[in-house]
Amino acid sequence: MRSIRRMVAIVGVVATVAVGGTTVANAQTVGVQGEGEVACGYDYGKCVTQWYDYVLVKNYIVSKIYYRGGGYHFYWWN
């Protein structure tokens, strides 16, 4: 009886590792690590500076700057 329990436990661990490894591999394939929205306020020049910082320094992909509600915004993702 003990050998059956041990075998079931081993199979469970192997299945968990296999599924977890697949999930990590899929996440690395997609490559998306984060995303967000930057609210720049009312100063368009400041927003352009932040936009270039996200593009050139952080190497993020960004959307166009747009005005909504209380100021200028843009989206970023990696």
C-alpha positions as CSV (number, residue, x, y, z in Angstrom):
1,M,0.0,0.0,0.0
2,R,2.8,2.4,0.8
3,S,4.4,1.9,-2.6
4,I,1.1,2.9,-4.3
5,R,0.9,6.1,-2.3
6,R,4.5,6.9,-3.1
7,M,3.9,6.3,-6.8
8,V,0.8,8.5,-6.8
9,A,2.7,11.3,-5.0
10,I,5.6,11.1,-7.5
11,V,3.1,11.2,-10.5
12,G,1.4,14.2,-8.9
13,V,4.8,16.1,-8.5
14,V,5.8,15.2,-12.1
15,A,2.5,16.4,-13.5
16,T,2.7,19.7,-11.5
17,V,6.3,20.4,-12.7
18,A,5.3,19.6,-16.3
19,V,2.3,21.9,-16.3
20,G,4.2,24.7,-14.5
21,G,7.1,24.4,-16.9
22,T,4.7,24.7,-19.8
23,T,3.1,27.8,-18.3
24,V,6.6,29.5,-17.9
25,A,7.5,28.6,-21.5
26,N,4.3,30.1,-22.8
27,A,4.8,33.3,-20.9
28,Q,8.3,33.6,-22.2
29,T,7.1,33.0,-25.8
30,V,4.5,35.8,-25.5
31,G,7.0,38.2,-24.0
32,V,4.5,40.6,-22.5
33,Q,5.8,41.5,-19.0
34,G,3.8,44.6,-18.2
35,E,1.6,47.3,-19.4
36,G,0.1,50.5,-18.1
37,E,-1.2,54.0,-18.7
38,V,0.8,57.1,-18.0
39,A,-1.3,60.2,-17.0
40,C,0.9,63.2,-17.8
41,G,-1.4,66.0,-16.7
42,Y,-2.1,69.2,-18.8
43,D,1.5,69.9,-19.9
44,Y,1.9,68.4,-23.4
45,G,5.7,69.0,-23.5
46,K,6.2,67.1,-20.3
47,C,4.1,64.2,-21.7
48,V,6.2,64.2,-24.9
49,T,9.4,64.0,-22.7
50,Q,7.9,61.1,-20.7
51,W,6.8,59.4,-23.9
52,Y,10.4,59.5,-25.3
53,D,11.7,58.2,-22.0
54,Y,9.5,55.1,-22.3
55,V,10.5,54.6,-25.9
56,L,14.2,55.3,-25.9
57,V,15.4,54.6,-22.3
58,K,13.0,51.8,-21.2
59,N,12.5,50.3,-24.7
60,Y,8.7,50.0,-24.3
61,I,6.1,50.1,-27.0
62,V,3.9,53.1,-26.6
63,S,0.6,54.4,-28.0
64,K,0.1,57.9,-29.4
65,I,-0.4,60.7,-26.9
66,Y,-4.1,61.5,-26.5
67,Y,-6.1,63.9,-24.4
68,R,-8.8,62.5,-22.2
69,G,-10.6,63.9,-19.2
70,G,-8.0,65.6,-17.0
71,G,-5.0,65.7,-19.3
72,Y,-2.7,63.9,-21.7
73,H,-2.2,60.1,-21.5
74,F,-0.4,57.3,-23.3
75,Y,-0.3,53.6,-23.0
76,W,2.9,51.5,-22.7
77,W,3.6,47.8,-22.8
78,N,6.6,45.5,-23.0
